């Protein structure tokens, strides 16, 4: 359902941008949107397939070595989920701020802006 809503919104925005662009177009609208869609697809593939695999491997690695707070503390599952989401979201935010602050990282990151 999420993807239906997301692609529906993208279609509406594509039509709106074609009718009334906010900035002068440097390249044809279809070419720019194709590039953005390709970048989105690559990022989604990474987040869907690669990140969970690395997260699972990292969790297994830590569990084998008895590393990590939750390997020493029998916390309820809901608390573990909330803590992991907060830490991951905080790291994502910090990474995003660093990408804006470091010129080399900004040159790569500005593609999404």
Secondary structure as the mmCIF struct_conf table of DSSP 4:
data_model
#
loop_
_struct_conf.conf_type_id
_struct_conf.id
_struct_conf.beg_label_comp_id
_struct_conf.beg_label_asym_id
_struct_conf.beg_label_seq_id
_struct_conf.end_label_comp_id
_struct_conf.end_label_asym_id
_struct_conf.end_label_seq_id
HELX_RH_AL_P HELX_RH_AL_P1 UNK A 2 UNK A 19
BEND BEND1 UNK A 20 UNK A 20
BEND BEND2 UNK A 22 UNK A 23
BEND BEND3 UNK A 26 UNK A 27
HELX_RH_AL_P HELX_RH_AL_P2 UNK A 29 UNK A 45
HELX_RH_PI_P HELX_RH_PI_P1 UNK A 46 UNK A 50
HELX_RH_AL_P HELX_RH_AL_P3 UNK A 51 UNK A 64
TURN_TY1_P TURN_TY1_P1 UNK A 65 UNK A 66
BEND BEND4 UNK A 68 UNK A 68
HELX_RH_3T_P HELX_RH_3T_P1 UNK A 69 UNK A 71
TURN_TY1_P TURN_TY1_P2 UNK A 72 UNK A 72
BEND BEND5 UNK A 73 UNK A 73
HELX_RH_AL_P HELX_RH_AL_P4 UNK A 77 UNK A 101
BEND BEND6 UNK A 102 UNK A 102
HELX_RH_AL_P HELX_RH_AL_P5 UNK A 103 UNK A 109
HELX_RH_3T_P HELX_RH_3T_P2 UNK A 110 UNK A 112
#
